[in-house]
Amino acid sequence: MRSKENFQPYVSVAFGLAIAMLGAFQVYILREPIRIAHDNAAERQAAEKAGQQLFTENCVACHGKNGEGGVGPAINERNLLEATVDEVLFSIIRTGVPGTLMPAWSQAYGGPFTDEQVSKIVIFIRAWQPTAPIIGPQVEEPDPIRGAAIYAGTCFICHGENGAGTDIAPALNDPERLQKLDDAWYRSTIMHGRPAKGMPTWGTVLSPLQINDVVALLGAWREGKTVDANIPFITFVTNALFAIREFDRPDAAFYLKAALPLADHTQAEEINKIINLVEENHLFEAESRLMTLLPAEEMGRALFSSNCAPCHGENGGGGIGPNLRANTFVQSKNDTDLINFVLEGRQGTAMDGFEGILGSEEISNIITLIRKWQKSEGGQTGK
């Protein structure tokens, strides 16, 4: 008869293993939340860093380096961040804000970002909240000097140099005349125009701030003050070149004479010769001489400042539009492709075409400047 086998040792070992497994599982359960929290923190930190890079390359020009605001509103502001959930921030960045300079940034709406990239920007912005300052509403005071620059580029054609008047429109730099009507009347007239008297509507062309600047200029004239427009030399030269190409001799002469006080001796001698050519109606020779006065890069810089900087930043660093320095899209295209792109624009984005605004040669000058940026940033350039 066989003796009964003793299973007790096996049972004891199995029981011990079960207890050990339960203990290990309990340790795992206790440590898992810590591991998950650590992993989530690391992922969020990586997303925040990526969002910061995207913000720096694309948003700084309008919203400021630290979200303090500029062309666009301040984002690093406690009240705004406390009142705005992530979903709203995501939606605003993704789809843009119609009627403002804020374009859609999502690829689904014609922008450059994936939804994941938009989410990373939101994470970066949200990280400001614990230390975000409270920023009161900022009111930019009207500036007569800025108003003089706007006047020199738009109003002088009808109202004359320095508001002296012409056969087309009355003098504006007349303290006695200006005393008869207040700023509100002039602001409304500039905004809505006086069509029956040939005064166009400027409210669809100039921003409210720009109109206020022009009204500030009129206010200075009302007090008998002299206001000089702070306009760079190259801007006058570029405007003169455009006027010559449009066979507009009076405007060309005006811009060239305005450039004289800002020119050095050599430039002044050449400008006087060009003025004589314009007055004698030798416009093709005048254009040729004016083209050699400044290199294409400098002409491009002036054109970029007037037409591209509001979106791409004064030095091409990005803003509403992308960063144009070390830009892979620019580097992948030849000059002809880029000229056509600028003329046509990109549908569904804030990049409107410049057909009818800039000519191919002017765009070529801008591209010369942008190509130099690619070289300075170590990128390749197209042919």
Secondary structure, 3 states (H helix, E strand, C coil): CCCCCCCHHHHHHHHHHHHHHHHHHHHHHHHHHHHHHHHHHHHHHHHHHHHHHHHHHHCHHHHCCCCCCCCCCCCCCHHHHHHCCHHHHHHHHHHCCCCCCCCCCEHHHCCCECHHHHHHHHHHHHCCHHHCCCCCCCCCCCCHHHHHHHHHHHCHHHHCHHHCCCCCCCCCCCHHHHHCCCHHHHHHHHHHCEHHHCECCCCCCCCHHHHHHHHHHHHHHHCCCCCCCCCCHHHHHHHHHHHHHCCCHHHHHHHHHHHHHHCCHHHHHHHHHHHHHHHCCCHHHHHHHHHHHCCHHHHHHHHHHHHCHHHHCCCCCCCCCCCCCCCHHHHHCCHHHHHHHHHHECCCCCCECCCCCCCHHHHHHHHHHHHHHHHHCCCCCCC
